[in-house]
Amino acid sequence: MVANKTEVGLAFANAGLNDITDARNILANVTDVDTTVNAALNAYGISVSGYTGELVAHPTRTQAQISAATVLSGDITSSMTLNKNTLYRVSGTTKVKNNAVITIQPGTVIFGAEGEDVLVFTKGSKIMADATADEPVIFTSETALLNPSSADAGQWGGLTILGQAPTNQADPHYEIDESDADYAFGGTVTADNSGILRNLYILNSGETIGTDLEINGLSLCGVGSGTVVENIYVENSSDDCIEIWGGTVDVTNATMKNCQDDSFDLDFGWSGTATNIVVQQTETAHAGFEISSGGAAPMTSGKIVNFTINKVDGSDEGGIYIKDDTTAPTFINGYVTSYGSDAALNAKKVMSADQKAAIAFKDVTLNNSTTTYGGAGATDAQERFEANSASY
């Protein structure tokens, strides 16, 4: 195995590839000397442009600038624009409500501090963060702004979008406070539009707010297919990097690194498509992809196309973790690396008949010299994997 294939997976996003054959050929032709994404791309004859999947230089601010930041707090009930020449702080639990639209200019920096500093867009509201590769929108922590070398997980809350698209739950609420009507999500609007998240960096997030309860870097809850989520980089979260609870939203070009729970967590019947996904899973006890359905129907049945997972050895959940027997995603054109007894593909439960009929793989490589399959459903997982039956 070429150890740096996880980095070369970024080639998908770098080249803006939606062409399956080209993406697969890039991975197949990587060698030990292709130590960077750019080298692999150049060797294949593709020039790099646009989203790189790499962290830009972290912005810095002085204490005086931090103290003078414009504060976003409480309930925001009218539309507004955040200007790139102004520094913004999310203070406490900040809800965007009443169908308000928050437009965020390219190059804008927004930060939070330790404590429950979280920005939540409730159902009907919109975030319009249509940034560029040269001027991304950056969410980060006060600590990291003052000293980037002190950046770490859990230094502020995170970003949450609540939409009106279908889930498989009767009355789901975002887990910050399941008794608060503002946190309700889901509905019947398949193409619900919660706005645009393009060229967005979410750093040092995931503040703990209760026992076994941390805020993710990016939470997409019942978000619809009319929402654009593209060119997303999440690093250092004390919970998941990105979690999707139901909905139909598509995610294109996402890089997730150094998150302390799962990197990419899919649940509640999500049925969208995730394309060009790169995971560096450094937390030993958790998974690169964790996929479940919350024990309900319809099953989480999303499609993941062009993906790379590198999972450190934790002898636990593995690279891809199929958490229940009501989950049936499709995996196309991917490369999963795990180590030791940490399985590349782990099915926690023996698969149900419906699950076995629906879960599918195509052109996926599982790389682990010791443990390829794991869990009570290992035999079922191997059978479905070897069928190689998914459609492009």
Secondary structure, DSSP 8 states (H G I E B T S, - for coil): --TTHHHHTTHHHHTT---HHHHHHHHHT--TT--SHHHHHHHTT----S--SS--------HHHHHT-EEEEEEE-S-EEE-TTS-EEEEEEEEE-TT-EEEE-TT-EEEE-TTT-EEEE-TT-EEEEE--SSS-EEEEEHHHHH-GGG--TTSS-EEEEE--S--SSSS-B-TT-TT-GGGB---S-TT---EEEEEEEEEEE--EEETTEE--SEEEES--TTSEEEEEEEEEESS-SEEEESS---EEEEEEEEESS-SEEEETT---EEEEEEEEE--TTS-SEEE--TT-SS-B--EEEEEEEEE---SSS-SEEE-SSSB--EEEEEEEE--TTS-SEEESS---HHHHHH-EEEEEEEE-SS-SEESTTHHHHHHHHHH-----
